[in-house]
Amino acid sequence: MKVTRIYTGADGKSHFEEMQYDLRRSGVGMLSESIPVKGMILRETPADYDLDFHPAPRCQFVINLDAAVEIEVGDGSKRVLGPGEIFLAEDTTGQGHISRAVDGKVRHSIFVTLE
């Protein structure tokens, strides 16, 4: 399963990296290995959300439920992560990233915290 990672590089800026979690057959469907987590946060962001550069408040998976978010990292790269996509925010230091609403839609997401 693909997960987009956002991390802080040696330059103090955020960058993208594609990660792949291996899945194995298990009963009905495929499962990854267990990933230890600390908690879960439910979030709703407004349709005009546009947050300038900020580091992630903690290491966390973000799972978009019903709308997309545009993420911009320190080198100017941008990605739109849509409904059902997962990203791992690990850029807890440095410049951080920009988050923007897409298509004027309210976004509901789940944060699965790792620390």
N, C-alpha and C positions, 0 to 999 in steps of 0.2 A: 504494500500500500504506500502510495506516495504522500509525503509530507514536505511542505516548504519550510525550511528553517531560516530564521532571521537571527543573525549573530553579530557580535562586535568583533571586528578584525583588529590586527595589531596597529592599524592606523587610527583606531578610535571611532571608526565609522561602521554603520550597519551594512551587512551584505546578505544576499540570498544564497541558499544552497539547497539542492534537492536531496532529500533523504528517502530511503526506501526501507520500510519495515517488512521483513519477511513474514509470510503467512504460511501456515501448514494446515492440512486437512484435519478437521475435527468434527465428528458428528455431522451436523448440517452446516456446510460452508467451510470457511477458512478462518483461522485465528492467528494472531500474533502471540509472542510471548507476553506475559504479564508485565505491565509498566507501572512501577510504584508511583502513586500520586498522593497529594496531600488533601485536596479539596476541589470543590466545583463552585463556580460563580455563574449566575445567569445574567445576561446583559442585553439591554436594548439601547441602540444608538440612534439618534435622530436622523432624519432624511437629509439634513444639511451639514452633517458631521464633517469637520475638517480640522484635524488636530495637527499642529506643526510638529517639528522634530521633538521627540520625547523617547526616553528609554522605556522599555517594558518594566512594569512595576515589580515583576517577579518572573521566573521561568514558568511558562505556561503554554499548553496547547490551546489554540483558539479554533473552535468548530463553528463555521457559519451555518446557520439553519435556513434562512429564507431570503437572504440578499447578499450582495457582494460588498467587498471592501477593496479599495485601492491602497496598496502599500508602496511607499517610496523609500528607498534606502540611501545611504550616504553618497554612493557613487552616481546617483541620479537615476538608477534603474527603478522601474515601476512594474508592479504586477497587480492584476485584478484577480482576487481569490473569491470564487463564487460560492453559492449555496452548496453545502455538502463537502466543501474543501476544508482541509485542516492545515493550520500552520503552527509552527513551534516558535514562540517569541523567546529568544534567549539574549537579546541585546539589552541587558540590564545596566550596562555601563556605556560611557561614551555619548556620542551625538544622538543615538536612537534612530527612529524612523518616523515618517509621516503617515497618518491614516486618514482616508477620505471616504465619504459615502459615495455610492455609485448609483446613477440613474434616479436620484432623488427618492430613494426608498429607505424606510426605516429598516434597520438590521437587527435581528435577534441572533445572539451567539452564546456559546457556552465556553467558559474558560475552565480548563482542567489544570489546576495548579500543581507544580512539581516541587515547590519548596515553601 
